[in-house]
Amino acid sequence: MQERPHKRGGFIRLTFSLILLVLAVALFIGRQQVIDRVMVWRYQPNAMVQSLVEKSHMSPEGQFYFYASRPEINDREPFNKNCTSSGEQTVVLGCYAAQRIYIFDVTDQRLNGIKEVTAAHEMLHAAYDRLGQGEKERVDALIETQLKSVTDKRIQALIAVYARTEPGERLNELHSIFATELVTVTPELEAYYAQYFNDRAAVAVLSQQYEKVFSSLNQQQDALVTELNTLADSISARTQAYNRDTEQLNQDVDSFNNRANSGGYTTQASFDAGRNELLARQTQLAATRDLISADIKIYNQKRSDLEAINGQAAQLNQNINSNALDPAASI
């Protein structure tokens, strides 16, 4: 008779222990969400950060993860302190570090959209960081499927850069890259990204717009280099031929004068014929020289154009490089 209360008491303690265990597990599982809600509640975004959310078309959930990461827009010095690169010669526009987001303040108006795309990219790191194991495995499979259809060389090069600079974070990086760089993704991946964006494709369009600034300059550089090389080869070959023909003409003029002075021409007609032939060659060489000179002017102008474009490209690269030195003040 005394055992029944004992057994009942054991059952109560066991039930109570199980409840505590369930609560502990639930608290552990929900710990990140609790932390995120506290961070969002405490975070006060400034107008610039709010603008990034709007222009990157983040959904309420995307905005939640972005604000939970307490994003900062930094100038060079604080950005470089908050975001440390891998040592490679790569440009870092943003980072997700210790559950914080930092974005380099690129102010070049030619690159409008670059901060918005960076914000979306880093927000997706925060979202990926919070995926449960099962969901992460499902999403990783979607990413691997998408990867098989990527043929854009720029995207492939970007993936290769991240493979070097972010070892071990391949799928994490692809998760952000595909959302912000590809206008079209598989329907399954699009459905997944829809929880973070109201219009994800618009973010990829922003990316393409500022990338066109760089690609346009690269295309102009390549075209001018090709034209300059072709012109240089042509000018060099024609100049060599001109010099040979001029030297030969000078020798023939000397021979003509020596013959004329020694009475070698017995008739006026033969003298005039020899003289006219030399004058015609002289005229032709003068025309050739003028054409070469005109092409040299074209070459010099194209070289100046290339130097100007190189300057634009260098300035753009400096403006997105947090490690670039600021130009010295004018004296």
C-alpha positions, 0 to 999 in steps of 0.5 A: 500500500505504501508503494502506490504513492511512491510510484505516483510521486515518481510519475509526477516527477518524471512528467515534470522533468519531461516538461522541463526538458521540452521547455528547455529544448523549445527555449534552445530552438527558439533562442535565436528567434527571441534574440532576433526579436529583441534586436529588431525591437531595440534597433532604430534604422536611420533613413539610409538603412530604411531606403536600402530596405525599400529599394532592395524590395525586402519583404517584412521577413527579409526586413526582419532578418536585416534589422535583426543584424543591426546593419551599419553603413560605414565609411572606409575606416570603420568598414575595414575594422568591421569587415576583414578581407581574406588577404586576396586582392578582392573588393569587399562591399559588405559583410555579415560578421558575428550576426551583424551586417556592415555595408561600405558606403559607395557614393558614386552616382554611376553605381546606384543600386550597389548598396541595395544589392549588397544589403540584400546579399548580406541579409540572405546570409543572415537568413541562411544562418537561421535555417533549420537543418532540414530546410537548409538541406532542401535549399542546398539541393535547390541551389545545386540544381540552379548551379547546373544551369549557370552559364554567365561567365561573370557569375561563374567568375564571381563564384570562383572568387568566393570559392577562394575568399570564402572557403567552406561557405560555398552554398552560403555564398551561392544562396546570396549570389543567385538571389541578387545576381540572376534575374531568372531562377528555377520556380522552386528556388524563386518560391523559396526566395519569395519569403524574403523579397517582394520583387527579387528579380528587381534586385538582380536588375539593379545588379545588372545595371551597375555591372553594365557601368563596368562592362561598358568601360571594359568593352570600350577599353578592349575595342580601343586596344584592338583599334590601337594595335591595328593602327600601330601595325599599319602605321609601322608597316607603311612608315617603313615602306615610306622610308624605303621608297623615300630613300630610293627616290632620293637615290634616283634623284641623285642619279637623275641630276648626275646624268643631267649634269653630265649630258646624259639626256640627249633630248628634252623629251627624255629629260622631261620624262625622267623628271616627270616620273620622279615628280610623280613618285614624289607626289605619291610619297607626299600623299602617303606621308599625309595619310600616315600623319593623319592616322598618327593623329587618329592613333594619338586621339584614340590613345587619349580616349583610352587613357581617359577611360582607364582613368574612369575605370580606375576611379570607379574601382577606387570608389568601391575599394574600401582599402583604396587611399583617398586622393591627396588634397590639391595645392 
